[in-house]
Amino acid sequence: MIFNKALKLGNCQAHDVVDVGVSLASDIAGTHNSGITSVWILHQTLDAQLGINPYHALLHPSEIPSLIHQLQQDENFVTRN
């Protein structure tokens, strides 16, 4: 899987990474399968029938730095496996 290969190439673990995606089916599902925290940029309606729920959803990419800061400060942040 591409996400596992990226982790290996980056010499990092899933808990060190946040993936930002726009596709529930490929980006968000892929990160969940790899244990990576997912951030979804809302550009389409969440399709409940897909059964894919992002860990975080943002309205605009400009919100990413704030979310990253929040995750770094959150003592309850848990690796998603």
C-alpha positions in Angstrom: 0.0 0.0 0.0 1.2 3.5 -0.9 0.9 4.8 2.7 3.0 2.1 4.2 5.6 2.6 1.5 5.6 6.4 2.3 6.2 5.7 6.0 9.1 3.4 5.2 10.6 5.9 2.8 10.2 8.7 5.3 11.6 6.5 8.0 8.7 7.3 10.3 5.9 5.6 12.1 2.1 6.1 11.6 1.8 8.0 14.9 4.3 10.6 13.5 2.2 11.4 10.5 -1.0 13.3 9.6 -2.4 12.8 6.1 -4.6 15.5 4.6 -6.9 14.2 1.8 -9.9 15.2 -0.2 -11.1 11.8 -1.2 -12.9 9.6 1.4 -12.5 6.5 -0.6 -8.8 6.7 -1.4 -7.1 9.2 1.0 -9.1 8.7 4.2 -9.7 4.9 3.9 -6.0 4.4 3.0 -4.8 6.4 6.1 -7.1 4.4 8.3 -5.8 1.1 7.0 -2.2 2.3 7.7 -3.0 3.7 11.2 -2.3 7.2 10.1 -4.4 10.1 11.5 -6.7 11.4 8.7 -7.7 15.0 8.0 -10.3 15.5 5.4 -10.9 18.8 3.5 -14.6 19.1 3.1 -15.3 19.7 -0.5 -18.1 17.1 -0.9 -20.9 15.8 1.2 -19.9 13.1 3.6 -21.3 9.9 2.2 -22.4 7.8 5.2 -23.0 4.8 3.0 -19.2 4.6 2.4 -18.7 3.9 6.1 -15.5 6.0 6.1 -15.3 8.7 8.7 -12.3 11.0 8.9 -10.7 11.6 12.3 -10.7 15.3 11.6 -12.6 17.4 9.0 -11.7 20.9 7.9 -13.4 23.5 5.7 -10.2 24.9 4.2 -6.5 23.9 4.0 -5.6 27.1 5.9 -7.0 25.4 9.1 -4.3 22.7 8.9 -1.6 24.5 11.0 -4.0 25.1 13.8 -5.1 21.5 13.8 -1.5 20.3 13.8 -0.8 22.5 16.8 -3.8 21.2 18.6 -2.8 17.6 18.0 0.7 18.3 19.3 -0.8 19.9 22.5 -3.4 17.2 23.0 -2.2 14.8 25.7 -5.0 12.5 24.9 -3.9 12.2 21.2 -3.8 8.4 20.5 -2.3 6.6 17.6 -5.0 5.3 15.3 -4.6 1.6 14.6 
